[in-house]
Amino acid sequence: MRDVELYQQILGLVEPWTVTRLELSIEGGRVDVWVGHPRRVRFACPENDCGHTGLPVYDHAEQRAWRHLDSMQFLTFLHARPPRVDCPEHGVHQVRLPWAEPMSRFTVLFERLAIDVLAQCDVDDAARLLRLSWDEAWHLMDRAVRRGLAAKQAQVPARVGVDEKAAGRGQDYITVVSNLDTGTVEYLADERRRASLDSFFDQFTVDQRQRIEAVAMDMWEPYIASVRANLTHPDEKIVFDRYHLMRYVTGAVDQVRAREHRTMSRAGNRILTGSRYLWLYSAENLPDVSPHRR
């Protein structure tokens, strides 16, 4: 009984929620806590704009588990069957749970800790410290970013940065839109298709989009197509980032050098031999290649 009361306090549960039982596995290094509520308890509709309260329980969803803060170095999991109510206005919905956000596999307190850890280190290190998989740590970070973006008032940046980031260990990507003046992330979208960037522009009216003065990006064709479809005078506003621009320029220079070297070598002139990297120097870094140093 004292253990149940202890975890009632540790989890911060208030009526009508109570700890019904718990199991400790020394070998597994974990504590499992089951939470329930008395019969005939009534709940409010979970929809934000709904005023219906005191609704009887319609049924219960399947049992779920949420990762909680470790207790005494043991992994701790909370288990419950979330009740559902039948709202006259919104229909059957699962009620809001005081310990977790909708669709989350972690308690609010654990997510709070995870966000603090992720703010101080990369995903790999955070996963190791929190004893999570890489995907779970990334999921927590993604949820935190989306919550922050949802709370922000949409503003039209004057100078926009667009980039893609790998999201996972495969070929999955997300599109990241930033405000280059403030250095803040303004929008995230799945994949790196034209529709990914279109969804950013769709937030704003045609007049609002006129405030965008420049869009910095790499030379990814779907992003170019999106800017051309959503902004007026798009080619005057697209700014290709220096890294990708110089990669194409230096690649073209090297192709010309290689072609000229082959042509001159057939004529017996091998002056370009060993000069590949010389052509890639910027003017201020050009080494001394005068004849007396050869």
C-alpha positions in Angstrom: 0.0 0.0 0.0 2.8 2.4 0.8 4.4 1.7 -2.6 1.1 2.6 -4.3 0.8 5.8 -2.3 4.4 6.7 -3.1 3.8 6.4 -6.8 0.6 8.3 -6.5 2.7 11.2 -5.4 5.6 10.6 -7.8 3.2 10.7 -10.8 1.4 13.7 -9.4 -2.0 12.1 -9.9 -5.1 13.8 -8.7 -8.7 12.7 -8.6 -10.2 10.8 -10.2 -6.9 9.1 -11.2 -5.3 6.7 -8.8 -2.5 4.1 -8.9 -4.2 0.7 -8.9 -1.1 -1.6 -8.8 2.6 -1.7 -9.6 5.2 -4.3 -10.5 8.9 -4.1 -9.9 11.3 -6.1 -12.0 14.8 -6.1 -10.5 16.1 -8.3 -13.4 14.5 -6.1 -16.1 15.4 -2.9 -14.3 12.0 -1.4 -14.6 8.9 -0.4 -12.7 5.4 -0.7 -14.3 2.6 1.3 -12.8 -1.1 0.9 -13.6 -3.5 3.8 -13.3 -7.2 3.8 -13.3 -10.3 5.7 -12.2 -13.5 4.7 -10.2 -16.6 3.7 -11.9 -19.3 6.3 -12.8 -16.7 9.0 -13.1 -17.7 11.7 -15.7 -15.3 13.6 -18.0 -15.3 16.7 -20.2 -15.2 16.6 -24.0 -11.6 16.9 -25.1 -12.3 19.4 -27.9 -11.0 22.8 -27.0 -14.1 24.7 -28.3 -16.6 22.4 -26.6 -18.4 23.2 -23.4 -19.8 19.8 -22.7 -18.7 18.5 -19.3 -19.9 15.7 -17.0 -20.1 13.2 -19.8 -20.3 9.5 -18.8 -17.7 7.1 -20.0 -18.7 5.6 -23.3 -16.0 2.9 -23.3 -12.2 2.5 -22.9 -9.5 2.4 -25.5 -6.9 -0.4 -25.6 -4.4 -0.4 -22.8 -1.4 1.9 -23.5 2.0 2.5 -21.9 3.9 5.8 -21.4 7.5 6.2 -20.5 7.9 8.2 -17.3 10.9 9.7 -15.5 13.1 7.0 -14.1 12.5 6.2 -10.4 15.5 5.1 -8.4 17.4 4.4 -11.6 14.6 2.0 -12.8 12.9 2.6 -16.1 9.4 3.6 -15.2 6.3 3.0 -17.4 2.7 4.1 -16.7 -0.1 1.9 -18.0 -3.8 2.8 -18.5 -6.9 2.3 -20.6 -7.9 5.8 -21.6 -11.7 6.4 -21.3 -13.7 7.7 -24.2 -16.9 9.9 -24.0 -19.7 10.4 -26.5 -20.1 14.1 -26.9 -23.4 15.3 -28.4 -21.5 17.8 -30.6 -18.2 16.1 -31.5 -19.0 12.4 -31.1 -16.9 9.7 -29.5 -13.4 10.9 -28.4 -10.7 9.9 -26.0 -10.6 12.2 -22.9 -7.6 14.3 -22.2 -5.1 12.6 -19.9 -3.4 14.7 -17.2 0.0 12.9 -17.6 0.5 13.0 -21.4 -0.2 14.9 -24.5 -2.4 13.3 -27.2 -0.6 10.8 -29.4 2.5 10.8 -27.2 4.2 7.7 -25.9 5.8 9.6 -23.0 4.5 11.5 -20.0 4.7 15.3 -20.0 7.4 15.2 -17.3 9.6 12.9 -19.3 9.2 15.0 -22.4 10.2 18.1 -20.4 13.4 16.3 -19.3 14.1 15.0 -22.8 13.8 18.5 -24.3 16.3 19.9 -21.8 18.7 17.1 -22.7 18.2 17.5 -26.4 18.9 21.2 -26.1 22.4 20.4 -24.7 23.6 17.6 -27.0 22.9 15.8 -30.3 20.3 13.1 -30.8 22.7 10.2 -30.5 24.0 11.4 -27.1 20.5 12.3 -25.9 19.2 8.9 -26.8 22.1 7.3 -24.9 21.5 9.4 -21.7 17.8 8.9 -21.8 18.0 5.2 -22.7 15.9 5.7 -25.8 16.3 4.6 -29.4 17.5 7.2 -31.9 14.0 7.3 -33.5 12.4 7.9 -30.1 14.7 10.8 -29.3 14.2 12.3 -32.8 10.4 11.9 -32.3 10.5 13.9 -29.0 12.6 16.6 -30.6 10.2 16.8 -33.6 7.2 17.1 -31.3 8.8 19.9 -29.3 9.7 21.8 -32.5 6.1 21.4 -33.8 4.6 22.6 -30.5 6.8 25.7 -30.6 6.0 26.5 -34.2 2.3 26.0 -33.5 2.5 28.5 -30.7 4.2 31.1 -32.9 2.2 33.7 -34.7 2.8 33.3 -38.5 5.0 36.1 -39.8 6.3 36.7 -43.3 10.1 36.8 -43.3 11.7 39.3 -45.6 14.7 36.9 -46.3 13.9 33.2 -46.3 16.3 30.2 -46.1 15.2 26.8 -47.4 17.1 23.6 -46.8 16.5 19.9 -46.5 17.7 17.8 -43.6 18.0 14.1 -43.3 15.4 12.8 -40.8 16.4 9.3 -39.8 19.0 6.8 -41.0 17.5 6.2 -44.5 16.7 8.5 -47.3 13.9 10.4 -45.4 14.1 14.2 -45.5 12.3 17.2 -44.0 12.1 20.7 -45.5 13.3 23.4 -43.1 12.3 27.0 -43.7 14.2 29.7 -41.7 14.0 33.4 -41.2 17.6 34.5 -42.2 17.3 37.8 -40.3 16.4 36.3 -36.9 18.1 32.8 -37.4 14.9 31.0 -36.3 13.1 28.1 -37.8 9.7 29.2 -39.2 8.3 26.0 -40.8 8.9 22.3 -41.1 7.4 20.0 -43.7 7.8 16.3 -44.6 10.0 15.3 -47.5 11.7 17.7 -49.9 9.1 18.0 -52.7 7.6 21.1 -54.3 4.5 20.5 -52.2 6.7 20.7 -49.0 7.6 24.3 -49.7 4.2 25.1 -51.2 2.7 24.4 -47.8 4.8 27.2 -46.3 3.7 29.7 -48.8 0.1 28.6 -48.4 0.0 30.1 -44.9 0.0 33.6 -46.4 -2.1 35.6 -48.7 -0.8 36.7 -52.1 -0.3 40.3 -50.7 1.6 38.9 -47.7 4.0 37.0 -50.0 5.0 40.2 -51.7 7.0 41.0 -48.5 9.4 38.2 -49.2 12.5 39.8 -50.8 14.8 36.9 -51.1 14.8 33.1 -50.9 18.2 31.4 -50.3 18.4 27.7 -51.3 20.5 25.1 -53.0 19.8 24.2 -56.6 17.1 21.6 -55.8 14.6 21.9 -58.7 11.4 21.2 -56.7 12.2 24.2 -54.4 12.9 26.4 -57.4 9.5 25.4 -58.9 7.7 26.2 -55.7 9.2 29.7 -55.5 8.4 30.4 -59.1 4.8 29.3 -58.6 4.2 31.3 -55.4 6.1 34.5 -55.7 6.1 37.4 -58.2 9.4 38.1 -60.0 10.8 34.8 -58.5 14.0 34.7 -60.5 15.0 38.0 -59.0 14.4 36.7 -55.5 16.1 33.3 -55.7 19.6 33.3 -54.2 21.6 30.1 -54.6 23.8 29.4 -51.6 27.5 29.8 -52.1 28.4 26.2 -51.2 26.4 24.6 -54.0 27.2 27.4 -56.5 30.9 27.0 -56.0 30.6 23.2 -56.2 29.1 23.5 -59.6 31.7 26.1 -60.7 34.7 24.2 -59.5 33.3 21.0 -61.1 33.0 22.8 -64.4 36.5 24.2 -64.1 37.9 20.8 -63.4 36.1 19.3 -66.4 37.6 22.0 -68.7 41.1 21.4 -67.3 40.8 17.6 -67.8 39.6 18.1 -71.4 42.4 20.6 -72.2 45.0 18.4 -70.5 44.0 15.4 -72.7 44.1 17.5 -75.9 47.5 19.1 -75.0 49.0 15.8 -73.9 48.3 14.3 -77.3 50.3 17.2 -78.8 53.1 16.5 -76.4 52.5 19.4 -74.1 52.1 18.2 -70.5 52.2 21.6 -68.8 48.9 21.0 -67.0 50.1 17.7 -65.4 49.7 18.0 -61.6 47.8 21.3 -61.8 44.3 19.9 -60.9 44.1 21.5 -57.4 45.9 24.7 -58.5 42.8 25.7 -60.6 40.6 25.4 -57.5 42.5 28.0 -55.4 40.9 31.4 -54.8 43.0 34.3 -56.0 44.0 35.3 -52.5 45.2 31.8 -51.6 47.0 31.1 -54.9 50.4 29.5 -54.1 53.7 30.7 -55.7 54.2 28.6 -58.8 56.8 30.8 -60.5 59.4 28.8 -62.7 62.2 29.1 -60.2 60.2 27.3 -57.5 59.3 24.3 -59.8 
